[in-house]
Amino acid sequence: MSAVGRARRGLWELISVARSSAPRLARIRREARLLAALFLLFPVQLSWAQSAPVSADRPWHALWEKRIEGDTNNFPASRFRPDPARTYSLPELIDLAETYNPETRFAWERARAQAAALGIARSDLYPTLAAIALAGVDRTEIFFGSRFFRQTVGDFQVALDLNYTVFDFGARRGRINAAQADALGANFAFNDAHRNVIYAVELAYYQLLNAIGQENAAEASLSNAQAVQQAAEERLNNGLATLPDVLEARSATAEAEYELQAALGTEEIARGHLATALGTSPIATIHVQPLKELHIPDSIGDTIEPAIDRAFAQRPDLLQQIAEIRSQYARVKEARAAYYPSLNFEVGPALQSLYGLQQTLPWAHTAGLVGGLRFNLSWTVSDGGARRSRLAQAQANLQAANAQVNVTRDQIADQVWTAYANLYTAFRQRRAATALLEAASRSYDAALESYKYGLRNLLDVTAAQRTLAQAQSTDVLARTQVLSALADLAFRTGDSVQPNVARP
């Protein structure tokens, strides 16, 4: 073949290959356009494959971050708004916190979920019944002799499937007892959430009272410092004092002003803590019953032994752990039941209707009640030690739960003892603070009066003024410490969540 012929033949082969490849190229183009459209329509979903930031030297920001930030704004704010014109007592604040604090809602929902889990476990005691409706048409070609015959069969049936476990040697009862103990533990956790919320409100309330008292003491200290400064300036004008005395008085006034501003800031922080404990915004305005209207006892008619016994009997966290022991004991029984067989009963009645058509033959139809009945005895002979390991695991968990209860009892006894000792220390400190305040007040009045008559120098007066300011602050702190120690003792013994115990 000549060179021209070979070239012509190669050209025709290229043309034929291009023609044969044209449909495939067109399909590839269509697929590429489809992928591009999907990428444009769903860029975020395709970029979601990135599971980590691309580098460690810069913060990670992506479109999904903006969406998550937007979701945080969709949560509704607290609808509770305290009345700014009302003065709330501590019991009223506790009632508001138990209603609106999200911690009680969280514990309540957990308890409800565990109660639902108990209902699921109890359902194993009852048979399961399922209703099934089936419909279908099958068309096949059947070879007979030397020909193929078309056959069409239509099937419609309604069936019931009843399954019931007759006995399983306590496996179901073990699961039910475990779920019941877990539900009981969730209820105790709910009570413990209330105990913690009540204690948080009490502490925040007493911290606010202390901050308000410290502010009042700082204002009184500032007023005393200003009185000393005024007396020093009057004596300077009359030629009875020196300029250093006046400067010392002004310095004491500035120091008292500084202490007042610090007390104001502490009060604002305490109000935010109280609002947060109530479940509302920290910027909410809450007026509380002042410290001077509260009755502060000098002693309690309780001893340490009954307090520890009450804590053992009514602390919700300890009761929750005891419920965990019951749950683990039930799981041990469930693990032991795996060594024994289980018997199931199953029945499935069905109402069936069949239609059939074969080529060259007329339609055929039949209907009737069909189904089956059987008993299933299942017994695991060997499982490679899985049952033995599960039983050993359940027994170890049971022993761990018992040990944890002993640890918690020791901790509770120590906590009650510490709270009891702190309370009686607070009683003694309050008596000492009262005596200190009375003595400091008399000393300041006498020093100021003597200074006005020139019998004492300014340093004596300013020292007496600082001592009085410290005594006023100590007196407020001592009174609120007594109340806080009483709340702590009620918290440690569990008295705060008992219906027969009056709230502070």
C-alpha positions in Angstrom: 0.0 0.0 0.0 1.3 3.4 -0.9 2.0 6.1 1.6 -1.0 8.1 0.5 -3.2 5.0 1.1 -1.8 4.4 4.5 -2.3 8.0 5.5 -5.9 8.0 4.2 -6.6 4.8 6.1 -5.2 6.3 9.4 -7.3 9.4 8.9 -10.5 7.3 8.6 -9.5 5.3 11.7 -9.1 8.5 13.7 -12.5 9.8 12.5 -14.2 6.5 13.4 -12.6 6.5 16.9 -13.7 10.1 17.4 -17.3 9.2 16.3 -17.4 6.2 18.7 -16.0 8.3 21.5 -18.4 11.3 21.0 -21.2 9.8 23.2 -18.8 9.1 26.0 -17.3 12.5 25.8 -20.8 14.1 25.9 -21.6 12.0 29.0 -18.4 13.1 30.7 -19.2 16.7 29.9 -22.7 16.3 31.4 -21.3 14.7 34.6 -18.7 17.5 34.9 -21.5 20.1 34.6 -23.5 18.3 37.2 -20.6 18.1 39.6 -19.9 21.8 39.1 -23.6 22.6 39.8 -23.6 20.5 43.0 -20.4 22.3 44.1 -22.0 25.7 43.5 -25.3 24.7 45.2 -23.8 22.9 48.2 -20.3 24.4 48.9 -20.7 24.1 52.7 -21.5 20.4 52.6 -18.5 19.7 50.4 -16.2 21.7 52.6 -17.5 19.9 55.7 -15.0 17.2 55.0 -12.4 19.4 56.6 -12.2 17.9 60.1 -9.4 20.1 61.5 -8.0 23.6 61.1 -5.5 23.9 58.2 -2.7 25.2 60.4 -1.8 25.8 64.1 -0.6 29.3 63.9 -4.0 31.1 63.4 -7.5 30.7 64.8 -9.9 28.7 62.7 -12.9 30.5 61.2 -15.3 29.1 58.7 -18.9 29.5 57.5 -20.1 26.9 59.9 -18.8 29.0 62.8 -21.1 31.8 61.8 -24.1 29.4 61.7 -23.3 28.0 65.1 -23.0 31.6 66.4 -26.4 32.3 64.9 -27.8 29.2 66.7 -26.7 30.5 70.1 -28.9 33.6 69.6 -31.9 31.4 68.9 -32.2 30.2 72.5 -34.9 32.1 74.3 -33.8 34.3 77.1 -35.1 33.8 80.6 -38.7 35.1 80.8 -38.3 35.7 84.6 -37.9 39.4 85.4 -37.8 40.3 89.1 -40.0 43.2 90.2 -37.6 46.2 90.7 -40.1 47.8 93.1 -40.4 44.7 95.4 -38.2 43.7 98.3 -37.6 39.9 98.3 -37.0 37.7 101.3 -34.8 34.7 101.2 -37.7 32.1 101.0 -39.1 34.1 98.1 -35.7 34.1 96.3 -35.4 30.3 96.9 -38.8 29.7 95.4 -37.9 31.8 92.3 -34.6 29.9 91.9 -36.3 26.5 92.1 -38.7 27.6 89.4 -36.4 29.4 87.0 -32.9 28.1 87.5 -32.1 25.8 84.5 -30.3 23.3 86.7 -33.5 22.1 88.2 -35.1 21.9 84.8 -32.1 19.8 83.6 -32.3 17.4 86.5 -36.1 17.1 86.1 -35.8 16.2 82.4 -33.2 13.6 83.3 -35.5 12.1 85.8 -38.3 12.0 83.3 -36.1 10.3 80.7 -35.0 7.7 83.3 -38.7 7.1 84.2 -39.3 6.5 80.4 -36.4 4.0 80.4 -38.1 2.1 83.2 -41.3 1.9 81.1 -39.2 0.5 78.3 -37.7 -2.2 80.6 -41.1 -3.1 81.9 -42.5 -3.6 78.4 -40.4 -6.9 78.2 -43.0 -8.5 80.5 -45.7 -8.2 77.9 -46.0 -9.8 74.5 -45.3 -7.9 71.3 -47.9 -7.8 68.6 -47.1 -6.5 65.1 -49.6 -6.1 62.2 -48.2 -6.6 58.7 -49.9 -5.9 55.3 -48.2 -7.4 52.2 -49.2 -7.0 48.5 -47.2 -7.9 45.4 -47.3 -9.3 41.9 -44.8 -11.7 40.4 -44.6 -12.5 36.7 -42.3 -15.3 35.5 -41.7 -17.5 32.4 -42.1 -21.2 33.2 -40.5 -23.8 30.9 -42.8 -26.7 30.2 -42.2 -29.3 27.5 -40.8 -27.4 24.6 -42.4 -24.0 25.4 -42.2 -21.2 27.9 -45.5 -20.2 29.6 -46.0 -16.8 31.3 -47.3 -17.0 34.8 -48.6 -14.1 36.9 -49.4 -14.4 40.6 -50.9 -11.7 42.8 -50.6 -11.9 46.6 -52.3 -9.9 49.2 -52.3 -10.8 52.9 -52.7 -9.3 56.3 -50.8 -10.9 59.1 -50.3 -10.6 62.9 -47.1 -11.6 64.6 -47.3 -12.3 68.4 -44.1 -12.9 70.3 -43.8 -13.6 74.0 -41.0 -14.7 76.2 -42.4 -17.3 78.6 -39.5 -17.4 81.0 -35.8 -16.4 81.0 -34.8 -17.2 84.6 -34.9 -13.6 85.8 -33.1 -11.7 82.9 -36.1 -9.4 82.3 -36.7 -8.9 86.0 -33.0 -8.0 86.5 -33.2 -5.3 83.7 -36.5 -3.9 85.2 -35.0 -3.7 88.7 -31.9 -2.0 87.4 -34.0 0.5 85.5 -36.2 1.1 88.6 -33.1 1.7 90.7 -31.7 4.1 88.0 -35.0 6.0 88.0 -34.9 6.3 91.8 -31.3 7.5 91.5 -32.4 10.1 88.9 -35.1 11.3 91.3 -32.5 11.7 94.1 -30.3 13.6 91.7 -33.3 15.9 91.0 -33.5 16.5 94.8 -29.8 17.1 95.0 -30.1 19.7 92.2 -32.6 21.6 94.4 -30.3 21.2 97.4 -27.4 22.8 95.4 -29.6 25.6 94.0 -31.0 26.4 97.4 -27.5 26.6 98.8 -26.2 28.7 95.9 -29.1 31.2 96.5 -28.4 31.3 100.2 -24.7 32.0 99.8 -25.3 34.6 97.1 -27.9 36.3 99.3 -25.7 36.4 102.4 -22.7 37.6 100.2 -24.9 40.4 99.0 -26.0 41.3 102.5 -22.4 41.3 103.6 -21.5 43.5 100.6 -24.3 45.9 101.5 -23.2 46.0 105.1 -19.6 46.6 104.1 -20.8 49.5 101.9 -22.8 50.9 104.9 -19.7 50.5 107.1 -17.6 52.2 104.5 -20.0 55.1 104.2 -20.0 55.5 108.0 -16.2 55.3 108.0 -16.1 58.1 105.3 -18.5 60.2 107.4 -16.3 59.8 110.5 -13.2 60.6 108.4 -14.9 63.7 107.1 -15.8 64.7 110.6 -12.2 64.4 111.7 -11.0 66.4 108.7 -13.5 69.1 109.5 -12.4 69.3 113.1 -8.8 69.4 112.0 -9.4 72.3 109.6 -11.4 74.2 112.2 -8.5 73.9 114.7 -6.1 75.0 111.9 -8.2 78.1 111.2 -8.1 78.9 114.9 -4.4 78.3 115.1 -4.7 75.3 117.3 -3.5 72.7 114.8 -0.8 72.3 112.2 -0.9 71.8 108.5 0.4 68.2 108.8 -2.5 67.4 111.0 -4.9 68.6 108.3 -3.0 66.7 105.6 -3.2 63.5 107.7 -7.0 64.0 108.1 -7.4 64.5 104.3 -5.4 61.3 103.7 -7.7 59.4 106.0 -10.7 60.8 104.1 -9.3 59.8 100.8 -8.6 56.3 102.1 -12.2 56.0 103.4 -13.4 57.1 99.9 -11.3 54.4 98.3 -12.7 51.7 100.6 -16.2 52.9 99.8 -15.7 52.5 96.1 -14.3 49.0 96.5 -17.4 48.1 98.6 -19.7 49.5 95.9 -17.9 47.3 93.3 -18.2 44.2 95.5 -21.9 44.8 95.9 -22.5 45.0 92.2 -20.7 41.7 91.7 -22.7 40.1 94.5 -26.0 41.2 92.9 -24.9 39.6 89.7 -24.2 36.3 91.5 -27.6 36.4 93.1 -29.3 37.0 89.8 -27.5 34.1 88.2 -28.4 31.8 91.0 -32.1 32.8 90.5 -31.8 32.0 86.8 -32.2 35.5 85.4 -29.9 38.1 83.8 -27.1 39.6 86.0 -28.3 43.1 85.0 -31.7 42.5 86.6 -32.5 44.8 89.6 -33.2 42.8 92.7 -33.9 44.4 96.1 -33.5 42.0 99.1 -34.5 42.1 102.7 -31.8 44.0 104.7 -29.5 42.3 107.2 -31.0 44.3 110.1 -34.4 42.7 109.6 -33.1 39.2 109.9 -33.1 37.2 113.1 -29.6 35.9 113.8 -29.5 33.2 116.5 -26.8 32.9 119.2 -26.9 29.1 119.3 -28.7 26.0 118.0 -30.2 23.2 120.0 -28.6 20.5 118.0 -25.5 18.3 118.6 -23.1 16.8 116.1 -24.2 13.2 116.4 -27.9 13.7 115.3 -26.7 16.0 112.6 -24.5 13.3 111.1 -27.2 10.7 111.4 -29.7 13.0 109.6 -27.1 13.6 106.8 -26.7 9.8 106.4 -30.5 9.4 106.2 -31.5 12.3 103.9 -28.5 13.5 101.8 -29.8 13.0 98.2 -26.3 12.3 96.7 -25.8 9.5 99.2 -29.2 8.1 98.5 -28.5 8.2 94.8 -25.4 6.1 95.4 -27.3 3.6 97.4 -29.8 3.3 94.5 -26.8 2.7 92.3 -26.0 -0.4 94.5 -29.5 -1.7 93.8 -29.0 -1.1 90.1 -25.7 -3.0 90.1 -27.1 -5.9 92.1 -29.9 -6.2 89.6 -27.4 -6.3 86.7 -25.6 -9.1 88.5 -28.8 -11.1 88.5 -29.3 -10.3 84.8 -25.8 -11.5 84.0 -26.4 -14.8 85.9 -29.6 -15.4 84.0 -27.5 -15.6 80.8 -26.3 -19.1 81.9 -29.9 -20.5 81.6 -32.2 -21.0 78.6 -35.0 -18.8 77.6 -38.3 -20.0 76.1 -40.2 -17.8 73.5 -43.6 -18.4 72.1 -44.5 -17.0 68.6 -47.7 -17.2 66.7 -48.4 -15.6 63.3 -51.9 -15.9 61.8 -52.4 -14.4 58.4 -55.4 -13.8 56.1 -54.1 -14.5 52.5 -55.6 -13.9 49.1 -53.9 -15.2 46.0 -54.7 -14.5 42.3 -53.0 -16.4 39.5 -53.0 -16.4 35.8 -51.2 -18.8 33.4 -50.9 -18.3 29.7 -53.7 -20.1 27.8 -55.5 -20.7 31.2 -58.2 -18.7 33.0 -57.6 -16.7 36.2 -57.5 -18.6 39.5 -58.1 -17.4 43.0 -57.8 -18.8 46.5 -58.2 -17.2 50.0 -57.9 -18.5 53.5 -56.4 -18.2 57.0 -52.8 -19.4 57.2 -50.0 -19.0 59.7 -47.8 -20.8 62.1 -47.2 -21.5 65.8 -43.9 -22.4 67.4 -42.0 -22.5 70.6 -38.3 -21.5 70.6 -36.1 -22.8 73.4 -32.7 -21.0 73.2 -29.7 -21.9 75.4 -26.2 -20.7 74.8 -23.9 -23.6 75.5 -20.6 -21.8 74.9 -19.7 -18.3 74.1 -16.0 -18.1 74.7 -16.3 -16.9 78.3 -18.3 -13.8 77.5 -21.0 -14.6 80.1 -18.4 -15.2 82.7 -16.7 -11.9 81.9 -19.9 -10.0 82.0 -20.8 -11.5 85.4 -17.4 -10.7 86.8 -17.8 -7.1 85.5 -21.2 -6.8 87.1 -19.9 -8.1 90.4 -16.9 -5.8 90.3 -19.2 -2.8 89.6 -21.4 -3.9 92.6 -18.4 -4.0 94.9 -17.2 -0.6 93.6 -20.6 0.9 94.3 -20.5 -0.4 97.9 -17.0 1.1 98.3 -18.1 4.4 96.9 -21.0 4.6 99.4 -18.5 4.1 102.3 -16.2 6.8 100.9 -19.2 9.2 100.6 -20.3 8.5 104.1 -16.9 9.4 105.5 -16.9 12.6 103.4 -20.3 13.5 104.6 -19.4 13.0 108.2 -16.3 15.2 107.8 -18.4 17.9 106.0 -21.0 17.9 108.7 -18.3 18.1 111.4 -16.6 21.0 109.6 -19.9 22.9 109.1 -20.8 22.3 112.8 -17.4 23.6 113.9 -17.6 26.6 111.6 -21.0 27.5 112.9 -19.9 27.5 116.6 -16.8 29.5 115.6 -19.1 32.0 113.9 -21.2 32.3 117.0 -18.1 33.1 119.1 -16.7 35.5 116.5 -20.0 37.4 116.4 -20.0 37.9 120.2 -16.4 39.1 120.0 -17.3 41.4 117.0 -20.2 42.9 119.0 -17.9 43.7 121.9 -15.2 45.1 119.5 -17.7 47.4 117.8 -19.0 48.7 121.1 -15.5 49.4 122.4 -14.3 51.0 119.1 -17.4 53.3 119.0 -16.8 54.6 122.5 -13.0 55.0 121.8 -13.7 57.0 118.6 -16.3 59.2 120.3 -14.0 59.9 123.2 -10.9 60.5 121.0 -12.8 63.0 118.8 -14.3 64.8 121.7 -10.9 65.1 123.4 -9.3 66.3 120.1 -11.8 69.1 119.8 -10.7 70.3 123.3 -7.0 69.8 122.4 -6.5 66.9 124.8 -5.6 64.4 122.1 -3.6 64.6 118.9 -4.8 63.9 115.4 -3.0 60.6 115.1 -4.9 59.2 118.1 -8.2 60.3 116.4 -7.4 58.8 113.0 -6.2 55.6 114.6 -9.5 55.4 116.5 -11.4 56.1 113.3 -9.6 53.3 111.5 -10.3 50.9 114.4 -13.9 51.8 114.3 -14.2 51.3 110.6 -12.5 47.9 110.9 -14.9 47.0 113.8 -18.0 48.0 111.8 -16.8 45.8 108.9 -16.0 42.9 111.2 -19.4 43.1 112.8 -21.2 42.9 109.4 -19.0 40.0 108.4 -19.6 38.2 111.7 -23.3 38.4 111.4 -23.4 37.2 107.8 -20.9 34.4 108.6 -23.4 33.1 111.2 -26.1 32.9 108.6 -23.8 31.4 106.0 -22.7 28.8 108.5 -26.3 27.9 109.3 -27.0 27.5 105.5 -23.9 25.4 105.1 -24.9 23.1 107.9 -28.4 22.7 106.4 -26.8 22.0 103.1 -24.4 19.3 104.5 -27.1 17.5 106.4 -29.7 17.7 103.7 -32.2 19.6 105.8 -32.7 22.3 103.1 -34.7 19.9 100.9 -36.8 18.3 103.6 -40.5 19.4 103.6 -40.8 19.4 107.4 -37.9 21.8 107.9 -38.6 25.6 107.8 -36.4 27.6 105.5 -34.2 30.3 106.9 
